[in-house]
Amino acid sequence: MGAGFVIRPEEAADHAAIDQVVRGAFARHPEEVALLVERIRASENFVRELALVAEDDSGVIGHVMLSWVGVENGSRSRILCLSPMSVRPDRQLRGVGAALIRAALDRAEAAGEPAVILEGIPAYYPRFGFERASPLGFVAPSASVPDAAFMVKRLPGYDATLAGRIVYPAAFDHLTH
């Protein structure tokens, strides 16, 4: 897969390095995204085994987490959300983010989860099988979320009755759209 890096679950000892990666990757709003990671990690929606780091000889170079968000009017009360995904600026465009996303999706699928949603760059995420969520009946958590950016990846257990209104938990409250 990737040349020169490994992907593994995050550990407590990685938190400071992850914070630096997130701040570097989201340089336009570093506090906001770093706080999101901390708040998800501290919440009941955190899925420890689905928080992954990419590491090379220089240390942690990437991070991704899947956590639970609510679903109203769907057949399940919650669904996994991929957010955020960060790669250290000096390691971007080398396949690190792609490897992290694939590893996270593979683990979600192995755990029997039926789908993963995200708010992301429309030109980037479809290569991983993400598609616009609204045609499948999902409703974005906020009217400010661009329709093209609100996507879902259907996994083998997917069922049309999963769709509903996505409700972000309190960990997302500080985010501005």
N, C-alpha and C positions, 0 to 999 in steps of 0.2 A: 504494500500500500504506500505508505509514506517513506521517503528516504531520510534516514537519520533521526527519526523521532518515534517515540512510543506513546500510546494512549492508555491511560489507566484511570481508575476512579480517583477523585480528589480526596485528599487527606487534610486533617486540621493543619498540619505543618505547611500546606501549600497556600493557605488563605492569604498571607501577605503577598506572595508572588502573584496569585490570581488577581488580587486587587490592582497590582501594578499593570498586569496585562490588560485588564478591563479598562483602566484609566487611559492607557496608551491607545487602545483600539477605538475608544469612544472619546477622542480628544475634544470634540465639540461640546460634549456634556458628560464629562468624566464622573462628577459627583453623583449625578442622577443614576447612572448605570451601575456604578460601584455600590451605591446604596441599595439598588434593586437586588443585586447578588446577595448582599448581607441580609436583607429583609427576607428574601426567599429562603435562604439557608436557615434563618432563625424561626421560620414558620412551620406549621403542621403540613404545609403543601410541598415541602422539600422532599425530594426522593434522592437519598444519599447515593444509591448505586447508579443513578442516572445523571450525576454531576461528574464530568470527566475533564481531565487535563491532558494536553499534549506536552511532552517534555523531550528536550534534546540535551546535548552536552552543556548548554548554557542555562538550563533550568526550565521552568514552566514557560511555554511559548504560546499556549492556547488553552481555552476553557469553553465548555458548553454545559448548560444545565437544562434538564427537563423537570418541570414541576407541575403540580395540579392546579387547574383553574376550573371554575364552576361552569356547569351547563344547566340552563333553565329550559324546561319543556322537552328535554331529550330523554332517551331511555336510560341514560346514566347521569349521575349528578356531577360528575367531574371527568375531565379529559386532560391529557398531558399537553403542555405548552413548551415549545422550545424557545427559550429566551433567558438571558442573552447568549450569544456566541461571540467570542473575542479571540483575536490572534494578535500577538505582539507585532507592532508595526514593522520591525525588521525581519519578521518571518512571514509576512503576508504574501499572497500570490504564489505560494509554494505547495498548496494542497493540504495545509494543516487544517484549515476550517472545514474543507470537504471531508477529510478523514474523521474529524470530530463529529460532524453531523451524521455521517454514515454509521459511526460507532454508536452514537446515541439512538439512532433509529433502529439499528440492529438489536440493541438491548431492549428497547421498548417492545419491539416485535417478539423477542424471545420471552419477555415477561407476559405476553398474551394481550398487550394493549391493542385496541382496535384502530387508533388514530393519534396523530400528533398535530396540533395547530400551532401557528405562529403568525407574527406580524413581521414581515421582512421585505427584503428587496425583491421586487417582482422579477427582475432579470436574473437573479441568482438562484433562488430556491427551487424553481421547477425542475432543474437538472437532478434533484433528489426525489422527484415524484410529488412535490407539493403542487397543488392546484388551487385556484380561487375557491374559497369556502362558501361564498354566498349562493352559487348555483346549487350547492348540495344542501341548502337549507340552514346553514350556520349564519348567525347574526353576530356581527362584530360587537365587542364590548362597549364601543363608543362610536357615535356618528362621525367622529373626527378620524377614525381609522380608514385610510384609503382602501377601497374595495380590492384593488389589485394587490395590495400588500397583505391582506387577510387571507391566509392560505391554510390548507389542511393536507396532510399526507395520510392517505388511506392505507392501513396495514391489513394483513389477511383477515383479521377478525372484524373488519369494518361492516357496519350495518347502517342503512339509511336512517334508522330510528335514533341514531346517536345525535343527530343535528338538533341544534337549539341555539338559544342566545348564550354567548360566552360571557362569563362574569369573572373579571379579574379579582383576585383576593386582595386583602389589605396591603400586601407587600408591594403592589403596583400603584397604590394611591398617589404617591408623590410624582409619578411620571406625568409629563406634559406632552400633549400630542400636537 
